[in-house]
Amino acid sequence: APTLPPTWSRCMGSCCSCYEGCGSMGTAPPRPHSMASREGENLIADDKDNAVPHEPGPTLVVFCHGVVVGSGDPLDEWRTWMDALKELRPDWILTPLATLHKDAKFIVGEEIGFLASLASKEVLEAVHKEQSRSKAPITLHCISHSMGGLILRGALPAIFEKVPGLRAGAFLTLSSPHLGVQASWGAPKDMWRNYTWALAKILGFSAQVPQFSGKDRTGVDSLGRRRPILVSLADPAGPYIAALQKFQTRMCITMSRDDLVIPAASGSIWTDR
């Protein structure tokens, strides 16, 4: 695998299995596949020399934003990405999710499970729209920022249940708090992160805040026990990891420092720890 800048981590595979504050995310995932392209073909292979051509079909890219602050246009967050991808891959269908805006607001927004259900419905609508145009199999790429990474992880089981033949291409998260918004004892100036959930409960803020701190019981593990939503998403025997493993490439990108909210150890994954 190529060497990535220090602000990047490499993969989101069969890991994400440990949340109990140890900083690890489980066992190393299977070697991710790289993606290449050749005229008129979708290729998914370990490397370009051994690329196996797949039957050509539409490629759908969905973008999912995170917490919304203010009343700005959520599509603005993806403007640069969309401009670049339109130039690089004009044949791809680019779809920023638009139904989450009012329910993903800071302080008064809905909880992650509800947002995941909205996201799955919107993604499925986009998939069915392309299926009505073409009988060829569809490749799905997911790109998300901040809480959007958790929302899409929560949406995946419903998506693949409804469209089992969907090709899962790349799953990319940008500064998503996979291990929550917490600080270690080695970062005392950031300890406020560890108490925001209590303040949120006192003031009646959004259920998202306790979810980011692992202080909720809105998730269910594979044994049917109530768990924090982050633990539920990370259950190695649960439906969310099984859906995530379908993707040929899984990547986390985050800032190695100076992110006020998302710790580097939460937004990225070291598979050797």
CORFENWO-V982579 format. One record per residue. N is the residue number from 1. SS is DSSP state (~ for helix, > for strand, _ for the rest). D_LAST is the distance of its C-alpha to the last C-alpha in whole Angstrom. Layout:
N_SS_D_LAST, N_SS_D_LAST
This chain:
1___17, 2___19, 3___17, 4___17, 5___18, 6___16, 7___17, 8_>_15, 9___12, 10___13, 11___13, 12___13, 13___14, 14___14, 15___11, 16___12, 17___12, 18___11, 19___13, 20___14, 21___13, 22___10, 23___8, 24___6, 25___8, 26___8, 27___8, 28___8, 29___12, 30___15, 31___16, 32___18, 33___21, 34_>_23, 35_>_26, 36_>_29, 37_>_33, 38_>_36, 39___40, 40___40, 41_>_37, 42_>_34, 43_>_31, 44_>_28, 45_>_27, 46___24, 47___26, 48_~_29, 49_~_31, 50_~_30, 51___31, 52___32, 53_>_35, 54_>_35, 55___38, 56___39, 57___38, 58___38, 59_>_34, 60_>_34, 61_>_31, 62_>_31, 63_>_30, 64_>_29, 65___29, 66___28, 67___30, 68_>_33, 69___35, 70___38, 71___41, 72___39, 73___39, 74_~_36, 75_~_36, 76_~_36, 77_~_33, 78_~_32, 79_~_36, 80_~_34, 81_~_32, 82_~_35, 83_~_37, 84_~_34, 85_~_34, 86_~_38, 87_~_38, 88_~_36, 89___36, 90___39, 91___39, 92___36, 93_>_37, 94_>_35, 95_>_35, 96_>_34, 97___34, 98___37, 99___38, 100___35, 101_~_36, 102_~_38, 103_~_36, 104___33, 105_>_35, 106___33, 107___34, 108___37, 109___34, 110___34, 111___31, 112_~_28, 113_~_29, 114_~_32, 115_~_31, 116_~_29, 117_~_33, 118_~_34, 119_~_32, 120_~_32, 121_~_36, 122_~_36, 123_~_34, 124_~_36, 125_~_39, 126_~_38, 127_~_37, 128_~_40, 129_~_42, 130_~_41, 131_~_42, 132_~_45, 133_~_46, 134___44, 135___43, 136___41, 137___37, 138___35, 139_>_32, 140_>_30, 141_>_27, 142_>_26, 143_>_25, 144_>_25, 145_>_24, 146___23, 147_~_24, 148_~_25, 149_~_22, 150_~_22, 151_~_26, 152_~_25, 153_~_22, 154_~_25, 155_~_28, 156_~_26, 157_~_27, 158_~_31, 159_~_31, 160_~_30, 161_~_32, 162_~_35, 163___35, 164___33, 165___34, 166___32, 167_>_30, 168_>_27, 169_>_26, 170_>_23, 171_>_22, 172_>_21, 173_>_20, 174_>_21, 175___19, 176___19, 177___18, 178___16, 179___14, 180___18, 181___20, 182___19, 183___18, 184___17, 185___19, 186___18, 187___20, 188_~_23, 189_~_25, 190_~_23, 191_~_24, 192_~_26, 193_~_24, 194_~_23, 195_~_27, 196_~_28, 197_~_28, 198_~_31, 199_~_33, 200_~_33, 201_~_34, 202_~_37, 203_~_38, 204___37, 205___35, 206___33, 207___31, 208_~_28, 209_~_28, 210_~_27, 211_~_25, 212_~_22, 213___22, 214___21, 215___25, 216___27, 217___27, 218___28, 219_>_26, 220_>_26, 221___24, 222___25, 223___27, 224___29, 225___28, 226_>_28, 227_>_24, 228___23, 229_~_23, 230_~_19, 231_~_19, 232_~_21, 233_~_20, 234___16, 235___18, 236___17, 237___21, 238___22, 239_~_24, 240_~_22, 241_~_19, 242_~_21, 243_~_23, 244_~_20, 245___19, 246___23, 247___22, 248___22, 249_>_20, 250_>_18, 251_>_17, 252_>_16, 253_>_17, 254___18, 255___19, 256___17, 257___20, 258___23, 259___22, 260___24, 261___23, 262___20, 263___17, 264_~_14, 265_~_11, 266_~_13, 267_~_15, 268___12, 269___9, 270___6, 271___6, 272___4, 273___0
